[in-house]
């Protein structure tokens, strides 16, 4: 919202094609009708002519958004710590956002969507509407915009950048290279929403914490410790595991602190039972007792059946993915690793690698599509649960693709020289190429769309002899930019899937092969410092403004990171055995026994630190408890009042 808080900026746009027929029939033209209806709905409409399309930019007064929030039965946090249904008459009771606005970006976008798609034919008969000589009938209670999308008249409804805020974020965030890991997270939250802000908060914290193992790894790699050299790598690895466990425990604390600061960290579990008790008083005591006696056993059996049936479906689908990895992907990955090991010519190695990359991209995309299909047949509870299931399945494919070759070089051939070469290649060459690709492809796509639009306009006979068309409006340029979408499962995941996948694969590599190449942490830290700015630049310049999503944590990725820590304990202990047992006789007593003991100690550290470090700061816990007490007191008073009223009646 703007500084006054009275109305939003132009944050949503509707794209419609320009009319070929210049004669207008104001009474029947569907675009004119849409503009009138949007205005009647309380929206502010600004029409912008582009080269081949017309754009309806939309803003909204605060009262219009408030009415939409009420119709959506939107729950918002109040100053007593309870989430209550929004009412415009009680607007002062609801907590405002960190930037002073009443609604978050996610809430505003949902209100816009409700107002846009809520325009329906309220007349007693169908409406005949026209566009460019064609006509269609809008049935009673049918959504106007949805019907126009079917007819191809509304091309897209998308969120637009707000120029003042975008330029400010460019200056203080994307182009602020001197800040290293510093980021304006509160402003990122206000502009992009909670999910993207959470990603950048995690990326910034992870990168800042990487400085310590990077310095330590540099010292281990370059310094000669003399007679203590044999103890250096085990000690280094113990420190690294402790570092990783503490990183994620303190991330949980930071995540809860951020949510509390953004006023969205108050759990409903503290007063959900009270709310259910209040709702029960809306029914008569006899009806309530009847429902409990008649429906409870049936409902319980149905819930248990759905629960176990959903579990069996997930087990079946996970088994399909695992068998596909073992039977199809594992032999292919091992064959590539073996060829890379035995081929002596560098030219042939590059050729084999190129063929491998092409084949694995096709296999991974196919696996992602199969995973999306399987998820549709799972009994997942909500979109977030389906997205998490997709993340686990697709990460299994990438896990095998990324690490099986490294395991082959390290464990079967014990070729640590080749292992270090492959790690450097993956961390330096791959990361640089990925950053170039993920920023250059959107620009090339935008340039190609822009070229096609201009060429089409030039070829138009009606434009013959006219000067070359130019893109004058910002909204048209944004429309031509690609969307922030995932490489697989666009309906379940946004572009953060690929960004988190990149981080998870990097984390697995630096952790699972830390003892073989301690310097690996330096490359990861330098890459992530660059990643913060390039990802910010991608969101602000290269792509459309992303559609906001409600996820408030990193979700399934946290479990994946925890899994990679456990895997790294196992792999590094095996690496230490291989390093100290060059002959391969597996009898480095008491060294082997010491490494086995160290493995158990590290597992104890992993699970011990997870219990010792609280996941929630004390001030957040205190604030939550105070809010729960306030909510309980309010609900208790309402219950007493309801009981007293029943007694009087």
C-alpha positions as CSV (number, residue, x, y, z in Angstrom):
1,X,0.0,0.0,0.0
2,X,1.0,3.5,-0.3
3,X,2.1,5.7,2.5
4,X,-1.4,7.0,3.3
5,X,-2.8,3.4,3.5
6,X,-5.9,4.5,1.6
7,X,-5.4,2.5,-1.6
8,X,-3.0,0.1,-3.1
9,X,-0.8,0.7,-6.1
10,X,-1.5,-0.9,-9.4
11,X,-0.6,-4.4,-8.4
12,X,-2.7,-6.6,-10.7
13,X,-3.2,-6.4,-14.5
14,X,-5.6,-8.1,-16.9
15,X,-4.5,-8.6,-20.5
16,X,-6.9,-8.5,-23.4
17,X,-6.2,-8.3,-27.2
18,X,-6.5,-5.0,-29.0
19,X,-9.6,-4.8,-31.1
20,X,-9.2,-5.0,-34.9
21,X,-12.6,-3.4,-35.5
22,X,-12.4,0.2,-34.6
23,X,-16.2,0.6,-34.4
24,X,-17.3,0.3,-30.9
25,X,-20.6,-0.8,-29.5
26,X,-20.4,0.3,-25.9
27,X,-23.5,-1.6,-24.9
28,X,-22.3,-5.0,-26.0
29,X,-18.5,-4.8,-26.0
30,X,-17.3,-7.3,-23.4
31,X,-14.1,-5.3,-22.5
32,X,-16.1,-2.2,-21.9
33,X,-18.5,-4.2,-19.9
34,X,-15.7,-5.7,-17.9
35,X,-14.2,-2.2,-17.1
36,X,-17.6,-1.0,-16.0
37,X,-18.1,-4.0,-13.7
38,X,-14.6,-3.7,-12.2
39,X,-15.3,-0.1,-11.5
40,X,-18.7,-1.0,-9.9
41,X,-16.8,-3.5,-7.7
42,X,-14.8,-0.7,-6.3
43,X,-11.6,-1.2,-8.2
44,X,-9.6,1.6,-9.8
45,X,-9.0,0.8,-13.5
46,X,-6.3,2.3,-15.7
47,X,-6.3,1.2,-19.4
48,X,-3.0,1.0,-21.2
49,X,-2.6,0.3,-24.9
50,X,0.3,-1.9,-25.9
51,X,1.6,-3.0,-29.3
52,X,-0.7,-6.0,-29.7
53,X,-2.6,-6.1,-26.4
54,X,-4.5,-3.8,-24.1
55,X,-3.8,-3.9,-20.3
56,X,-6.3,-3.1,-17.5
57,X,-4.2,-2.1,-14.5
58,X,-6.0,-2.5,-11.2
59,X,-5.7,-0.8,-7.8
60,X,-8.1,-0.8,-4.9
61,X,-9.1,1.5,-2.0
62,X,-8.6,0.0,1.4
63,X,-12.4,-0.2,2.0
64,X,-12.8,-2.3,-1.2
65,X,-10.2,-4.8,0.0
66,X,-11.9,-4.8,3.4
67,X,-15.2,-5.7,1.8
68,X,-13.5,-8.5,-0.2
69,X,-11.8,-9.8,2.9
70,X,-15.1,-10.0,4.7
71,X,-16.7,-11.9,1.8
72,X,-13.8,-14.3,1.8
73,X,-14.3,-14.8,5.5
74,X,-10.6,-14.0,5.9
75,X,-9.1,-14.7,9.3
76,X,-6.7,-12.0,10.6
77,X,-4.7,-11.6,13.7
78,X,-6.2,-9.3,16.3
79,X,-4.4,-7.5,19.2
80,X,-5.6,-10.1,21.7
81,X,-3.7,-12.8,19.8
82,X,-6.6,-14.5,18.2
83,X,-7.3,-15.0,14.5
84,X,-10.8,-13.7,13.9
85,X,-12.9,-13.2,10.8
86,X,-12.2,-9.8,9.4
87,X,-14.9,-7.1,9.7
88,X,-14.5,-3.7,8.3
89,X,-16.4,-2.0,11.1
90,X,-13.8,-3.4,13.6
91,X,-10.8,-2.6,11.5
92,X,-8.8,-1.1,14.3
93,X,-8.9,-4.4,16.2
94,X,-6.7,-6.1,13.6
95,X,-2.9,-6.2,13.6
96,X,-1.2,-4.3,10.8
97,X,1.8,-5.4,8.8
98,X,5.4,-4.4,9.5
99,X,5.1,-1.7,6.7
100,X,2.0,-0.3,8.3
101,X,-0.5,-1.7,5.7
102,X,-3.6,-3.5,6.9
103,X,-3.3,-6.5,4.5
104,X,-0.3,-8.5,3.5
105,X,0.6,-9.0,-0.2
106,X,-0.9,-12.5,-0.1
107,X,-4.1,-11.1,1.4
108,X,-4.3,-8.3,-1.1
109,X,-3.7,-10.6,-4.0
110,X,-6.5,-13.0,-2.8
111,X,-8.8,-10.0,-2.5
112,X,-8.0,-8.8,-6.0
113,X,-8.7,-12.3,-7.4
114,X,-12.0,-12.5,-5.5
115,X,-13.1,-9.1,-6.8
116,X,-12.0,-9.9,-10.4
117,X,-13.5,-13.4,-10.7
118,X,-16.5,-12.6,-8.5
119,X,-18.1,-10.5,-11.3
120,X,-21.0,-12.6,-12.4
121,X,-24.2,-12.2,-14.5
122,X,-26.7,-11.3,-11.8
123,X,-29.6,-10.7,-14.3
124,X,-32.5,-13.0,-14.8
125,X,-31.4,-14.0,-18.3
126,X,-28.2,-14.6,-20.3
127,X,-26.2,-11.6,-21.6
128,X,-25.0,-11.4,-25.1
129,X,-21.6,-9.8,-25.3
130,X,-19.4,-9.0,-28.3
131,X,-15.7,-8.7,-29.0
132,X,-14.3,-7.8,-32.4
133,X,-17.3,-9.0,-34.3
134,X,-17.7,-12.3,-32.4
135,X,-20.3,-12.7,-29.7
136,X,-21.0,-15.1,-26.8
137,X,-23.6,-15.6,-24.2
138,X,-22.9,-15.1,-20.5
139,X,-25.2,-17.4,-18.5
140,X,-26.8,-16.5,-15.2
141,X,-24.4,-16.5,-12.2
142,X,-21.5,-17.3,-14.6
143,X,-18.1,-15.6,-13.9
144,X,-17.4,-13.0,-16.6
145,X,-13.6,-13.2,-16.5
146,X,-13.6,-17.0,-16.5
147,X,-15.9,-17.0,-19.5
148,X,-13.6,-14.4,-21.2
149,X,-10.6,-16.6,-20.5
150,X,-12.4,-19.6,-22.2
151,X,-13.2,-17.4,-25.2
152,X,-9.6,-16.3,-25.4
153,X,-10.4,-12.6,-24.7
154,X,-8.7,-12.4,-21.3
155,X,-5.2,-13.7,-22.0
156,X,-3.9,-13.5,-18.4
157,X,-4.4,-12.1,-15.0
158,X,-1.1,-11.5,-13.3
159,X,0.5,-9.4,-10.4
160,X,2.6,-6.5,-11.5
161,X,5.6,-4.8,-10.0
162,X,5.2,-1.6,-8.0
163,X,7.9,0.6,-9.5
164,X,8.8,2.7,-6.5
165,X,9.3,-0.4,-4.3
166,X,10.9,-2.4,-7.0
167,X,13.6,0.3,-7.6
168,X,14.2,0.7,-3.9
169,X,14.8,-3.1,-3.5
170,X,17.0,-3.1,-6.5
171,X,19.2,-0.4,-4.9
172,X,19.4,-1.7,-1.3
173,X,19.2,-5.4,-2.1
174,X,19.9,-6.9,-5.5
175,X,22.7,-4.4,-6.4
176,X,24.1,-3.9,-2.9
177,X,27.1,-6.2,-3.3
178,X,28.8,-4.6,-0.3
179,X,26.2,-6.0,2.0
180,X,27.4,-9.6,1.4
181,X,24.7,-11.6,3.4
182,X,22.7,-8.5,4.7
183,X,19.2,-8.3,3.3
184,X,16.1,-6.1,3.9
185,X,14.0,-9.2,4.8
186,X,11.0,-7.2,6.2
187,X,10.7,-5.3,2.9
188,X,11.1,-8.5,0.9
189,X,8.3,-10.0,3.0
190,X,6.0,-7.0,2.3
191,X,6.7,-7.0,-1.4
192,X,7.0,-10.7,-2.3
193,X,5.2,-12.5,0.5
194,X,6.2,-14.9,3.3
195,X,7.4,-17.9,1.2
196,X,10.0,-16.0,-0.8
197,X,11.1,-13.9,2.3
198,X,11.6,-17.2,4.2
199,X,13.8,-18.6,1.4
200,X,16.0,-15.5,1.4
201,X,16.2,-15.4,5.2
202,X,17.4,-19.0,5.2
203,X,19.8,-18.4,2.3
204,X,21.3,-15.4,4.1
205,X,21.7,-17.3,7.4
206,X,23.1,-20.4,5.7
207,X,25.7,-18.2,3.8
208,X,26.7,-16.3,6.9
209,X,27.2,-19.5,8.9
210,X,29.3,-20.9,6.0
211,X,32.1,-18.4,6.8
212,X,33.3,-20.5,9.8
213,X,33.7,-23.9,8.1
214,X,35.2,-22.1,5.0
215,X,37.9,-20.6,7.2
216,X,38.4,-23.8,9.1
217,X,38.5,-25.9,5.8
218,X,41.0,-23.5,4.3
219,X,43.3,-24.0,7.4
220,X,43.0,-27.8,7.3
221,X,43.7,-27.9,3.5
222,X,46.8,-25.6,3.6
223,X,48.4,-26.0,6.9
224,X,50.8,-28.8,8.0
225,X,50.0,-30.0,11.5
226,X,52.9,-32.3,11.7
227,X,52.4,-35.3,14.0
228,X,48.8,-34.3,14.7
229,X,47.9,-34.6,11.0
230,X,46.1,-37.9,11.5
231,X,43.7,-36.3,14.0
232,X,43.0,-33.2,12.0
233,X,40.4,-34.7,9.6
234,X,38.4,-36.5,12.3
235,X,38.4,-33.4,14.5
236,X,37.4,-31.2,11.5
237,X,34.5,-33.5,10.7
238,X,33.3,-33.5,14.3
239,X,33.3,-29.7,14.3
240,X,31.5,-29.7,10.9
241,X,28.7,-32.0,12.1
242,X,28.2,-29.9,15.2
243,X,28.1,-26.8,13.0
244,X,25.5,-28.3,10.7
245,X,23.2,-29.4,13.6
246,X,23.4,-26.0,15.3
247,X,22.8,-24.3,12.0
248,X,19.4,-25.9,11.6
249,X,18.4,-25.6,15.2
250,X,19.2,-21.9,15.2
251,X,17.3,-21.6,11.9
252,X,14.2,-22.9,13.5
253,X,14.6,-20.2,16.2
254,X,15.1,-17.6,13.5
255,X,12.1,-18.8,11.5
256,X,9.9,-18.6,14.6
257,X,11.3,-15.1,15.5
258,X,10.6,-13.9,11.9
259,X,7.0,-15.2,12.0
260,X,6.4,-13.5,15.3
261,X,7.8,-10.3,14.0
262,X,5.5,-10.5,11.0
263,X,2.6,-11.2,13.4
264,X,1.8,-14.6,12.0
265,X,3.4,-16.9,14.6
266,X,0.5,-17.3,16.9
267,X,-0.6,-20.9,17.0
268,X,-4.3,-21.8,16.8
269,X,-3.7,-24.9,18.9
270,X,-3.8,-22.9,22.1
271,X,-7.5,-21.9,21.7
272,X,-8.8,-24.2,19.0
273,X,-10.6,-26.4,21.6
274,X,-12.2,-23.3,23.1
275,X,-13.4,-22.1,19.7
276,X,-14.9,-25.6,19.0
277,X,-16.6,-25.5,22.4
278,X,-18.1,-22.1,21.6
279,X,-19.3,-23.3,18.2
280,X,-21.0,-26.3,19.8
281,X,-23.3,-24.0,21.8
282,X,-24.8,-22.9,18.5
283,X,-26.6,-26.2,18.4
284,X,-29.1,-27.4,20.9
285,X,-28.0,-29.8,23.6
286,X,-30.3,-32.5,22.3
287,X,-29.1,-32.2,18.7
288,X,-25.5,-32.2,19.9
289,X,-26.0,-35.4,22.0
290,X,-27.7,-37.1,19.0
291,X,-24.9,-36.2,16.7
292,X,-22.3,-37.6,19.2
293,X,-24.3,-40.9,19.7
294,X,-25.2,-41.5,16.0
295,X,-22.4,-40.1,14.0
296,X,-19.2,-40.3,16.0
297,X,-18.5,-44.1,15.5
298,X,-19.2,-43.8,11.8
299,X,-17.2,-40.7,11.4
300,X,-14.3,-42.3,13.4
301,X,-14.3,-45.4,11.2
302,X,-14.4,-43.2,8.0
303,X,-11.5,-41.1,9.2
304,X,-9.4,-44.1,10.2
305,X,-10.1,-45.7,6.8
306,X,-9.1,-42.6,4.9
307,X,-6.0,-42.2,7.0
308,X,-4.7,-45.7,6.4
309,X,-5.8,-45.8,2.8
310,X,-3.9,-42.5,2.2
311,X,-0.8,-44.0,3.9
312,X,-0.9,-47.1,1.7
313,X,-1.2,-44.9,-1.4
314,X,1.8,-42.9,-0.4
315,X,3.8,-46.1,0.3
316,X,2.8,-47.5,-3.1
317,X,3.8,-44.4,-4.9
318,X,7.1,-44.0,-3.0
319,X,7.9,-47.7,-3.8
320,X,7.3,-47.0,-7.5
321,X,9.8,-44.1,-7.4
322,X,12.4,-46.1,-5.4
323,X,12.1,-49.0,-7.8
324,X,12.5,-46.7,-10.8
325,X,15.6,-45.2,-9.2
326,X,17.1,-48.6,-8.5
327,X,16.2,-50.4,-11.7
328,X,16.6,-47.5,-14.2
329,X,18.6,-44.6,-12.8
330,X,21.2,-46.5,-10.7
331,X,22.7,-48.6,-13.6
332,X,22.8,-45.6,-15.8
333,X,24.6,-43.5,-13.2
334,X,27.1,-46.3,-12.4
335,X,27.8,-46.8,-16.1
336,X,28.6,-43.1,-16.6
337,X,30.8,-43.1,-13.5
338,X,32.7,-46.2,-14.7
339,X,33.2,-44.8,-18.2
340,X,34.5,-41.5,-16.7
341,X,37.0,-43.5,-14.6
342,X,38.4,-45.7,-17.4
343,X,38.4,-43.1,-20.3
344,X,41.8,-41.5,-20.6
345,X,41.1,-38.9,-23.3
346,X,39.8,-35.6,-22.0
347,X,37.9,-35.0,-25.2
348,X,36.0,-38.3,-24.8
349,X,35.3,-37.5,-21.2
350,X,33.7,-34.2,-22.2
351,X,31.7,-35.9,-24.9
352,X,30.4,-38.6,-22.5
353,X,29.6,-35.9,-19.9
354,X,27.6,-34.0,-22.5
355,X,25.6,-37.0,-23.5
356,X,25.0,-37.9,-19.8
357,X,23.7,-34.4,-19.0
358,X,21.3,-34.5,-22.0
359,X,20.0,-37.9,-21.0
360,X,19.7,-37.2,-17.3
361,X,17.7,-34.0,-17.9
362,X,15.2,-35.9,-19.9
363,X,15.0,-38.7,-17.3
364,X,14.6,-36.2,-14.5
365,X,11.8,-34.3,-16.2
366,X,10.1,-37.6,-17.0
367,X,10.4,-38.6,-13.3
368,X,9.0,-35.3,-12.2
369,X,6.0,-35.7,-14.5
370,X,5.4,-39.3,-13.2
371,X,5.7,-38.0,-9.6
372,X,3.0,-35.3,-10.3
373,X,0.7,-37.9,-11.7
374,X,1.2,-40.2,-8.7
375,X,0.5,-37.4,-6.2
376,X,-2.9,-36.8,-7.8
377,X,-3.9,-40.3,-6.6
378,X,-2.6,-39.7,-3.1
379,X,-4.9,-38.8,-0.2
380,X,-2.9,-35.6,0.7
381,X,-4.4,-33.1,3.1
382,X,-4.1,-29.8,1.2
383,X,-1.8,-28.3,-1.4
384,X,1.2,-28.0,1.0
385,X,1.1,-31.7,1.8
386,X,1.0,-32.5,-1.9
387,X,3.9,-30.2,-2.6
388,X,6.0,-31.8,0.2
389,X,5.3,-35.2,-1.3
390,X,6.4,-34.0,-4.7
391,X,9.6,-32.6,-3.2
392,X,10.6,-35.9,-1.6
393,X,10.0,-37.9,-4.7
394,X,11.8,-35.6,-7.1
395,X,14.7,-35.0,-4.7
396,X,15.3,-38.8,-4.7
397,X,15.9,-38.6,-8.5
398,X,18.3,-35.7,-8.1
399,X,20.1,-37.3,-5.1
400,X,21.0,-40.4,-7.1
401,X,22.0,-38.2,-10.1
402,X,24.2,-35.9,-8.1
403,X,26.0,-38.2,-5.6
404,X,26.2,-41.8,-7.1
405,X,29.2,-40.9,-9.2
406,X,31.0,-39.4,-6.3
407,X,30.3,-42.4,-4.2
408,X,31.7,-44.6,-7.0
409,X,35.0,-42.7,-7.2
410,X,35.4,-42.5,-3.4
411,X,34.3,-45.9,-2.2
412,X,34.9,-48.4,-5.0
413,X,37.9,-47.0,-6.8
414,X,39.2,-45.0,-3.8
415,X,40.4,-42.4,-6.3
416,X,40.4,-39.2,-4.3
417,X,42.1,-37.2,-7.0
418,X,39.3,-37.9,-9.4
419,X,36.8,-37.3,-6.6
420,X,38.2,-33.8,-5.9
421,X,38.2,-33.0,-9.6
422,X,34.5,-34.0,-9.9
423,X,33.6,-32.0,-6.8
424,X,35.4,-28.9,-8.1
425,X,33.7,-29.4,-11.5
426,X,30.3,-29.7,-9.8
427,X,30.7,-26.7,-7.4
428,X,32.5,-24.3,-9.7
429,X,31.6,-25.0,-13.3
430,X,28.1,-26.3,-12.6
431,X,27.2,-23.5,-10.2
432,X,28.5,-20.8,-12.6
433,X,26.7,-22.3,-15.5
434,X,23.5,-22.7,-13.5
435,X,23.6,-19.0,-12.5
436,X,24.2,-17.9,-16.0
437,X,21.5,-20.1,-17.4
438,X,18.8,-19.2,-14.8
439,X,19.4,-15.5,-15.5
440,X,20.1,-15.6,-19.2
441,X,17.2,-17.9,-20.3
442,X,14.5,-15.5,-18.9
443,X,16.1,-12.6,-20.7
444,X,16.3,-14.5,-24.0
445,X,12.6,-15.6,-23.6
446,X,11.6,-12.0,-23.0
447,X,13.7,-10.7,-26.0
448,X,12.2,-13.4,-28.3
449,X,8.6,-12.5,-27.2
450,X,9.3,-8.8,-27.7
451,X,10.8,-9.5,-31.1
452,X,7.8,-11.5,-32.2
453,X,5.3,-8.8,-31.0
454,X,7.2,-6.1,-32.9
455,X,7.6,-8.2,-36.0
456,X,3.9,-9.1,-36.0
457,X,3.0,-5.4,-35.7
458,X,5.3,-4.5,-38.6
459,X,3.7,-7.2,-40.8
460,X,0.2,-5.9,-40.1
461,X,-1.0,-4.4,-43.3
462,X,-2.7,-1.6,-41.5
463,X,0.7,-0.6,-40.1
464,X,2.4,-0.4,-43.4
465,X,4.4,2.7,-43.8
466,X,4.3,3.5,-40.1
467,X,7.4,3.9,-38.0
468,X,8.7,1.0,-36.0
469,X,6.6,0.2,-32.9
470,X,8.1,0.7,-29.5
471,X,7.3,-0.7,-26.0
472,X,6.3,2.3,-24.1
473,X,4.5,0.8,-21.1
474,X,6.1,-1.0,-18.2
475,X,3.1,-3.4,-17.8
476,X,3.5,-4.7,-21.3
477,X,7.2,-5.4,-20.7
478,X,6.3,-7.3,-17.5
479,X,3.6,-9.3,-19.4
480,X,6.2,-10.6,-21.8
481,X,8.6,-11.7,-19.1
482,X,8.5,-15.4,-18.0
483,X,6.7,-16.4,-14.8
484,X,8.5,-17.6,-11.6
485,X,7.6,-21.3,-11.9
486,X,9.2,-24.6,-11.0
487,X,10.8,-26.9,-13.6
488,X,8.3,-29.6,-12.7
489,X,4.9,-29.6,-11.1
490,X,4.0,-26.0,-11.7
491,X,0.6,-26.4,-10.2
492,X,2.1,-27.5,-6.9
493,X,5.4,-25.7,-6.7
494,X,6.7,-22.3,-7.7
495,X,10.3,-21.3,-8.7
496,X,11.5,-21.8,-5.2
497,X,11.6,-25.6,-5.8
498,X,14.6,-25.2,-8.1
499,X,16.3,-22.7,-5.8
500,X,15.9,-24.9,-2.7
501,X,16.9,-27.9,-4.8
502,X,20.2,-26.2,-5.7
503,X,20.9,-25.4,-2.1
504,X,20.1,-28.9,-0.9
505,X,22.3,-30.6,-3.5
506,X,25.1,-28.2,-2.6
507,X,24.7,-28.8,1.1
508,X,24.8,-32.6,0.5
509,X,28.0,-32.3,-1.5
510,X,29.9,-30.2,1.0
511,X,28.8,-32.3,4.0
512,X,29.1,-35.8,2.6
513,X,32.6,-35.3,1.2
514,X,34.0,-32.8,3.7
515,X,36.8,-35.1,4.8
516,X,37.9,-35.7,1.2
517,X,38.1,-32.0,0.3
518,X,37.8,-29.5,3.2
519,X,38.3,-26.5,0.9
520,X,34.9,-27.3,-0.5
521,X,33.2,-24.9,2.0
522,X,35.1,-21.9,0.6
523,X,33.6,-22.5,-2.9
524,X,30.1,-22.9,-1.4
525,X,30.3,-19.7,0.6
526,X,31.5,-17.6,-2.4
527,X,28.8,-19.2,-4.6
528,X,26.0,-18.4,-2.1
529,X,27.1,-14.7,-1.7
530,X,26.6,-14.4,-5.4
531,X,23.4,-16.5,-5.3
532,X,21.7,-14.0,-3.0
533,X,22.2,-11.1,-5.4
534,X,21.5,-13.1,-8.6
535,X,18.3,-14.5,-7.2
536,X,17.1,-11.1,-6.1
537,X,18.0,-9.6,-9.5
538,X,16.1,-12.5,-11.2
539,X,12.9,-11.8,-9.2
540,X,13.1,-8.0,-9.6
541,X,14.2,-7.6,-13.2
542,X,14.1,-10.9,-15.2
543,X,10.7,-12.3,-14.2
544,X,7.1,-11.3,-13.5
545,X,6.2,-10.5,-9.9
546,X,5.6,-14.0,-8.4
547,X,2.1,-15.0,-7.2
548,X,2.3,-15.1,-3.4
549,X,2.1,-18.4,-1.5
550,X,1.2,-18.9,2.1
551,X,4.0,-21.4,3.2
552,X,5.7,-20.0,6.3
553,X,8.6,-22.4,6.6
554,X,11.0,-24.2,4.3
555,X,8.7,-27.2,4.6
556,X,9.9,-30.6,3.4
557,X,13.4,-29.2,2.6
558,X,14.2,-29.0,6.4
559,X,13.7,-32.8,6.6
560,X,15.9,-33.3,3.5
561,X,18.7,-31.2,5.1
562,X,18.4,-33.2,8.3
563,X,18.6,-36.4,6.2
564,X,21.7,-35.2,4.5
565,X,23.4,-34.5,7.9
566,X,22.8,-38.2,8.9
567,X,24.1,-39.3,5.5
568,X,27.2,-37.2,5.8
569,X,28.0,-38.9,9.2
570,X,28.0,-42.3,7.4
571,X,29.8,-41.3,4.3
572,X,32.6,-39.3,6.0
573,X,33.3,-42.1,8.4
574,X,33.7,-44.4,5.4
575,X,35.9,-41.8,3.7
576,X,38.1,-41.7,6.8
577,X,38.5,-45.4,6.7
578,X,39.5,-45.3,3.0
579,X,42.0,-42.4,3.7
580,X,43.7,-44.2,6.5
581,X,43.5,-47.7,5.0
582,X,45.2,-47.3,1.7
583,X,45.8,-51.1,1.3
584,X,42.1,-51.8,1.7
585,X,42.5,-54.6,4.4
586,X,40.0,-52.9,6.7
587,X,42.1,-53.7,9.8
588,X,43.4,-50.3,10.9
589,X,43.1,-51.2,14.6
590,X,42.5,-49.3,16.7
591,X,41.7,-46.7,14.0
592,X,38.7,-48.5,12.6
593,X,37.2,-49.0,16.0
594,X,37.9,-45.3,16.8
595,X,36.1,-44.2,13.6
596,X,33.1,-46.5,14.4
597,X,33.0,-45.0,17.9
598,X,33.2,-41.5,16.4
599,X,30.2,-42.3,14.1
600,X,28.1,-43.2,17.1
601,X,29.2,-40.1,19.0
602,X,28.3,-37.9,16.0
603,X,24.9,-39.4,15.8
604,X,24.5,-38.7,19.5
605,X,25.6,-35.1,18.9
606,X,23.1,-34.8,16.0
607,X,20.1,-35.9,18.1
608,X,21.4,-34.4,21.3
609,X,21.9,-30.9,20.0
610,X,18.4,-31.1,18.4
611,X,17.0,-31.4,21.9
612,X,19.3,-29.1,23.8
613,X,18.7,-26.0,21.6
614,X,15.2,-24.6,22.0
615,X,13.4,-24.2,18.6
616,X,11.7,-21.0,19.8
617,X,13.2,-18.0,21.5
618,X,12.0,-17.2,25.0
619,X,10.5,-13.9,24.0
620,X,8.5,-15.6,21.2
621,X,7.3,-18.3,23.6
622,X,6.3,-15.7,26.2
623,X,4.4,-13.6,23.6
624,X,2.6,-16.7,22.4
625,X,1.6,-17.7,25.9
626,X,0.3,-14.2,26.7
627,X,-1.8,-14.3,23.5
628,X,-3.1,-17.8,24.4
629,X,-4.1,-16.5,27.9
630,X,-5.8,-13.5,26.4
631,X,-7.7,-15.7,23.9
632,X,-8.7,-18.1,26.7
633,X,-10.0,-15.3,28.8
634,X,-12.0,-13.8,26.0
635,X,-13.5,-17.1,25.0
636,X,-14.3,-17.9,28.7
637,X,-16.3,-14.7,29.0
638,X,-18.1,-15.4,25.8
639,X,-18.9,-18.9,27.0
640,X,-20.2,-17.7,30.3
641,X,-22.3,-15.1,28.6
642,X,-23.7,-17.7,26.2
643,X,-24.5,-20.0,29.1
644,X,-26.2,-17.3,31.1
645,X,-28.3,-16.3,28.1
646,X,-29.4,-20.0,27.6
647,X,-30.4,-20.1,31.3
648,X,-32.6,-17.0,30.9
649,X,-34.2,-18.3,27.7
